[in-house]
Amino acid sequence: MELIRGLNNLIARSRKFPDREYVVTTGNFDGVHCGHQMILRQLREKADELGLPARVLIFEPQPMEFFAGTGAPARLTPFHKKVALIFENGIDSVVCLHFNEALRSMSANTFIEQVLVSNLGVRALIVGDDFRFGYKQSGDFELLREAGAKYGFSVSKNDTLIWDHHRVSSTRIRVALEDGDFALAEQLLGRPYSMSGRVMYGRQLGRTLGVPTANLSLKGKKAPLQGVFAVQVAGLERCGGAKLMQGVANVGFRPTVDGEQPLLETHIFDFSQAIYGERIRVIFRHKIREEKKFDNVSLLKDQIMLDIDAAKKHFGLL
């Protein structure tokens, strides 16, 4: 498995192995959901048919983030998690190009010649028939087919996965998460929705209230969900915990204490070990309420106690 970041590194790699060819697809792959997994299987099957490695092309930031800035939808998966999930689906190579003004203004033909043909080593390309690329999205599926005939690579359509009469998409999963429909999100993702990270030091407010929390930074990124949730926590075995622990979590800005950065705070039931620096995974199972601002910390503590009871009832612990 190889991860190549940046056009210069891709050029250097292609010069080192000028005759290496790949079966290629491209897209955002945010969430690497069931629809993406089907495309990756199709890519893998085509690569095996031709006896070639499978390669995925992605962009950072995602094009919509470049154009919309803070108005872009929240990501389902951070970059490194997305790459890991892609590799888990049997992909040999991931190329990530920086989406900047130079790439945005690149003509469709230049993109084909300089990226796909000269440096990606494309032998077969799999994209959606509505795929658009190049300056002002001037390139389309037909242009790729014409270029394939010229440069000697095949172009085929990727599959579309339909679930309950609707296309599986990252947008549909975001809506499910916003609605607290974690069962639907799990069906569309092919796994429960979760957030992972290393436990960081916080302001110790939870500990002073008698409800210590394991805090994960969201690194200033907008989360696809906010509020208070019943959760399970994985990754605590080495600290004396069970494979899955239950808890209650808040995702948001903590308005009662004037929080400035988004944070995931998780109170783990019947667990008191110090786990700073440990990597954990928080799995969302049930939405309890929206995040809200209380008039004082005492009222916040009273609500936290109610949230703990609600989460325990969800898990059958009360």
ABEGO torsion letter per residue (X at the ends): XBBBBEAAAAAAAAAABAABBBBBBBEAGBGGBAAAAAAAAAAAAAAAAAGBBBBBBBBOBBAAAAAAEAABBBBABBAAAAAAAAAAAGBABBBBBBBBAAAAABBAAAAAAAAAAAAAGBABBBBBAABBBEBGGABBAAAAAAAAAAAGBBBBBBBBBBBGGBBBBAAAAAAAAAAGBAAAAAAAAGBBBBBBEBBBBBAGAAAAAGBBBBBBBAGGBBBABBEBBBBBBBGAAAAGBBABBBBBBBBEAGAAAGBABBBBBBBBBGBABBABGBBBBBBBABBABBBBBBABAAAAAAAAAAAAAAAAAAAGAX
